[in-house]
Amino acid sequence: MRQNFHRAVGHFSLCFYFLIVLMGCSKSAPKESGQWNWPEQMHIAAPGRSGLAKYVSWASVLEADTGMAVRVIPETNHGISMGLVKSGKMLLSSGSKSILSHIIEGLEDQATDENGGFQPRIVWIHDLANSGFFVRSDSEIQTIYDITVGTKFSVWNMRESTLNPYRSLLAWIQVDESSIEWINAGSFESAMRAVSEGRADVAFGFPASPLMNELAAAPHGLRLLDLNSDQDPAGAKRWQSISPLYSFGLIESGIDEARQHWGSVGYIFNITSENTDEELIYHLAQWLDEHFEDYEDNYGTNRYMSLHHLMEALKTTFVPVHPGLIRYLEDLGLWTDAHRIRQEENLRLLKRYEIAYSEAKLLAKDKNIEVNPLNDEWLSFWQSYKVVQKIPKLGQHPSLTERADPVYPE
């Protein structure tokens, strides 16, 4: 299988090269799968270099097996990726709960005329993401409860979304924000280097980021501060009252200094639009399930793309499932009444956002307010509209049978 994969990647990379140069690629005729004929082409928007490599790791196998030309296009801007999915120009892209909530809720740079109110649908599991707060290994801060007056927090910008996990941590440990020294490093890399070089005490980071390997190997190294919600459920609940998207658990990937420590964990989904053909998604889900062993070892985190992890992720997500995937899970006997009820709940809330965003845009334009994320007047108008309409923030559910407590914008 490994030899076949390398051959497939070579063919796939060649196709990708000609896509960029000539916007075309030779392909064999799509193969039949029972009564199903795969389309001639499938387009995927991949976020960044790691996203590109991960998609190619299984899309190349899909291409070789079905005869489709599967074209993976790198796109670092998640808003643009989801806009391409929404328009139907791309079939798939990956979306974390944070990215999807920003686009659905129309937050910050996603409060565009095009993206707000997007109706994403889950196709399959993409990955398992981890994050947490890091200090230098020789830091006197041993636990989150050692953070106190004068602690230096390093951030990559001062936007609300960037500050949310820091503010949530302060709520957990009940430390006032004004007692913290904030260092705006200007980028994620600079924020993490500020900790590594001793110019800051704490930074929020991602254990699987390539940068973390470098910093962990530096003379002073890194250490993760545990976010153990089992030991302090009241603190975790205070966090979630500010940032309901987060859940906590043991980190299983990334640098050794983070593994088997508690951080924030969350599944990332393969996302399509609500208008994507049901039959295509049914057969794509079936292929991803039945061919899991063919691509599992082709990329480090492909082990999270199993049916088991998909079912785990569906227990807590606020994102609706595509009808094609629902049909496939029904055929397997895995789609239950509890899943149906959760699906209806998630659909209702996302529909509220879609309707509210459309209404707010019309009202704003009537008032000559430009719908533009760079326009503070529009951002304030949309935020106020959500407050008046009492639309709760999107958040992770505690379990399949327990709904998330509503957290309303202020």
Salt bridges, closest charged atoms under 4 A:
GLU63 OE1 - HIS11 NE2 3.05
ASP65 OD2 - HIS291 NE2 3.61
GLU108 OE1 - HIS102 NE2 3.51
GLU108 OE1 - ARG159 NH2 3.17
ASP109 OD1 - ARG159 NH2 3.06
ASP113 OD1 - LYS361 NZ 3.19
ASP113 OD2 - LYS365 NZ 3.19
ASP138 OD1 - ARG136 NE 2.98
ASP138 OD2 - HIS220 ND1 3.33
GLU160 OE2 - ARG167 NH1 2.83
GLU177 OE1 - ARG167 NE 3.19
GLU189 OE2 - ARG193 NE 2.95
GLU197 OE1 - ARG199 NH2 2.82
GLU214 OE2 - ARG193 NH1 2.91
ASP226 OD2 - HIS261 ND1 3.00
GLU274 OE1 - ARG121 NH2 3.50
GLU278 OE2 - ARG327 NH1 3.31
GLU279 OE1 - HIS283 NE2 3.52
GLU279 OE2 - ARG327 NH1 2.70
ASP294 OD2 - HIS291 ND1 2.94
GLU312 OE2 - LYS315 NZ 2.82
ASP337 OD1 - ARG340 NE 3.94
GLU344 OE2 - ARG340 NH1 3.31
GLU345 OE1 - ARG342 NE 3.18
GLU345 OE2 - ARG403 NE 3.79
GLU354 OE1 - LYS351 NZ 2.82
